[in-house]
Amino acid sequence: MSFKDKCAVITGGGGGFGNTFARALAGQGANVVLADVNADTVEAAAQAVNDLGGGKALPVVCDVTSADSVEATMEAALSRFGSVDILINNAGGSLNVPKDAIDQVSEADWDLVIAVNLKGTFLCTRAAAGPMKKAGYGRIVNLSSITARAGGQLTPVQYVSAKGAIISFTRHVAQELGPHGINVNAVAPGLVLTPRLEGMWMERKTEQERQDYLKNVPLGRLSSPQDIADAVLFLCSDQAKSITGLTLDVNGGMYSA
Ligand SMILES: NC(=O)c1ccc[n+]([C@@H]2O[C@H](COP(=O)([O-])OP(=O)(O)OC[C@H]3O[C@@H](n4cnc5c(N)ncnc54)[C@H](O)[C@@H]3O)[C@@H](O)[C@H]2O)c1
């Protein structure tokens, strides 16, 4: 699998998955634009990629809920690397909102989570579609979640809703952009212990609770960030050229569509 001279824009590039996706793509020769609202983590993530000596990394401070910020990010990618070949819509999460009962969910919490996860995916896809159509080539991978399939035992309703809508968005945009040589797919991970979640998993769950959770995972292990990166890179590769509109479940067998 080679991504030599391809340019990949990774939103949420300073976070757990974003770091892993960036290293994996740059390790295969891609130049990566790491777009994140957190200036400190995105700088550090880009530095770590550049230290590896593969593809180059450009950090960009970007708020995916702002159309101007997203447009500026795509322009930065085009001006530095000359193309936007790959877009990974990864910025998101439940953003620390509480998992309230449905009759207690605030509009502010609803709007925040929908804006970052769903509107951000829309704005970034819209901004990348122009250059990709012009080039007649593109690969877009959106981050959904097992909670979109199975409901959110651990996550709030607005997160589950955004991740479910991303599956429909993926299917629709794949049909629209297919004739332009652009493949659009999604990955739906189960629980993955990124550095941020690992502490919560160890602190908030007893050993017994952790073992009980794993009993529901047919493969008997939680997926790693690298497992998710492997799926993302496959969907961006030539080996997946006939696959579009798919949401690939990567969860050890807890749910399969
Ligand atoms: N880790 C898991 O178990 C898991 C499971 C299923 C899906 N996912 C999804 O994968 C993606 C990455 O998750 P993660 O675990 O790496 O989370 P993370 O919190 O480590 O990373 C998310 C990144 O998004 C950035 N971000 C937040 N708001 C932003 C905004 N408005 N504009 C730009 N960037 C913004 C954050 O600064 C952070 O760096 C998310 O969409 C998440 O919902 C994660």
Ligand as a Chemical Component Dictionary entry (heavy atoms), coordinates in Angstrom:
data_LIG
# 
_chem_comp.id                   LIG 
_chem_comp.type                 NON-POLYMER 
_chem_comp.pdbx_formal_charge   0 
_chem_comp.three_letter_code    LIG 
# 
loop_
_chem_comp_atom.comp_id 
_chem_comp_atom.atom_id 
_chem_comp_atom.alt_atom_id 
_chem_comp_atom.type_symbol 
_chem_comp_atom.charge 
_chem_comp_atom.model_Cartn_x 
_chem_comp_atom.model_Cartn_y 
_chem_comp_atom.model_Cartn_z 
_chem_comp_atom.pdbx_ordinal 
LIG N1  N1  N 0  -11.924 6.156  20.636 1  
LIG C1  C1  C 0  -13.036 5.464  20.428 2  
LIG O1  O1  O 0  -13.334 4.510  21.150 3  
LIG C2  C2  C 0  -13.943 5.810  19.272 4  
LIG C3  C3  C 0  -14.939 4.885  18.927 5  
LIG C4  C4  C 0  -15.797 5.189  17.857 6  
LIG C5  C5  C 0  -15.648 6.374  17.153 7  
LIG N2  N2  N 1  -14.674 7.260  17.529 8  
LIG C6  C6  C 0  -14.579 8.514  16.763 9  
LIG O2  O2  O 0  -13.265 8.672  16.257 10 
LIG C7  C7  C 0  -12.942 10.067 16.187 11 
LIG C8  C8  C 0  -11.645 10.328 16.933 12 
LIG O3  O3  O 0  -11.790 9.888  18.268 13 
LIG P1  P1  P 0  -10.602 9.910  19.325 14 
LIG O4  O4  O 0  -10.855 8.808  20.267 15 
LIG O5  O5  O -1 -9.299  9.995  18.630 16 
LIG O6  O6  O 0  -10.938 11.283 20.086 17 
LIG P2  P2  P 0  -9.955  12.436 20.591 18 
LIG O7  O7  O 0  -10.766 13.252 21.544 19 
LIG O8  O8  O 0  -8.667  11.876 21.047 20 
LIG O9  O9  O 0  -9.705  13.278 19.254 21 
LIG C9  C9  C 0  -10.662 14.128 18.699 22 
LIG C10 C10 C 0  -9.958  15.364 18.194 23 
LIG O10 O10 O 0  -10.920 16.238 17.609 24 
LIG C11 C11 C 0  -10.552 17.555 17.938 25 
LIG N3  N3  N 0  -11.695 18.461 17.826 26 
LIG C12 C12 C 0  -12.727 18.614 18.678 27 
LIG N4  N4  N 0  -13.551 19.590 18.261 28 
LIG C13 C13 C 0  -13.029 20.057 17.098 29 
LIG C14 C14 C 0  -13.416 21.057 16.188 30 
LIG N5  N5  N 0  -14.516 21.810 16.382 31 
LIG N6  N6  N 0  -12.643 21.270 15.088 32 
LIG C15 C15 C 0  -11.527 20.544 14.886 33 
LIG N7  N7  N 0  -11.099 19.582 15.724 34 
LIG C16 C16 C 0  -11.852 19.350 16.828 35 
LIG C17 C17 C 0  -10.030 17.474 19.358 36 
LIG O11 O11 O 0  -9.225  18.603 19.694 37 
LIG C18 C18 C 0  -9.263  16.168 19.322 38 
LIG O12 O12 O 0  -7.899  16.372 18.991 39 
LIG C19 C19 C 0  -14.144 10.821 16.757 40 
LIG O13 O13 O 0  -14.981 11.218 15.690 41 
LIG C20 C20 C 0  -14.821 9.763  17.598 42 
LIG O14 O14 O 0  -16.197 10.009 17.785 43 
LIG C21 C21 C 0  -13.819 7.008  18.563 44 
# 
loop_
_chem_comp_bond.comp_id 
_chem_comp_bond.atom_id_1 
_chem_comp_bond.atom_id_2 
_chem_comp_bond.value_order 
_chem_comp_bond.pdbx_ordinal 
LIG N1  C1  SING 1  
LIG C1  O1  DOUB 2  
LIG C1  C2  SING 3  
LIG C2  C3  SING 4  
LIG C2  C21 DOUB 5  
LIG C3  C4  DOUB 6  
LIG C4  C5  SING 7  
LIG C5  N2  DOUB 8  
LIG N2  C6  SING 9  
LIG N2  C21 SING 10 
LIG C6  O2  SING 11 
LIG C6  C20 SING 12 
LIG O2  C7  SING 13 
LIG C7  C8  SING 14 
LIG C7  C19 SING 15 
LIG C8  O3  SING 16 
LIG O3  P1  SING 17 
LIG P1  O4  DOUB 18 
LIG P1  O5  SING 19 
LIG P1  O6  SING 20 
LIG O6  P2  SING 21 
LIG P2  O7  DOUB 22 
LIG P2  O8  SING 23 
LIG P2  O9  SING 24 
LIG O9  C9  SING 25 
LIG C9  C10 SING 26 
LIG C10 O10 SING 27 
LIG C10 C18 SING 28 
LIG O10 C11 SING 29 
LIG C11 N3  SING 30 
LIG C11 C17 SING 31 
LIG N3  C12 SING 32 
LIG N3  C16 SING 33 
LIG C12 N4  DOUB 34 
LIG N4  C13 SING 35 
LIG C13 C14 SING 36 
LIG C13 C16 DOUB 37 
LIG C14 N5  SING 38 
LIG C14 N6  DOUB 39 
LIG N6  C15 SING 40 
LIG C15 N7  DOUB 41 
LIG N7  C16 SING 42 
LIG C17 O11 SING 43 
LIG C17 C18 SING 44 
LIG C18 O12 SING 45 
LIG C19 O13 SING 46 
LIG C19 C20 SING 47 
LIG C20 O14 SING 48 
# 
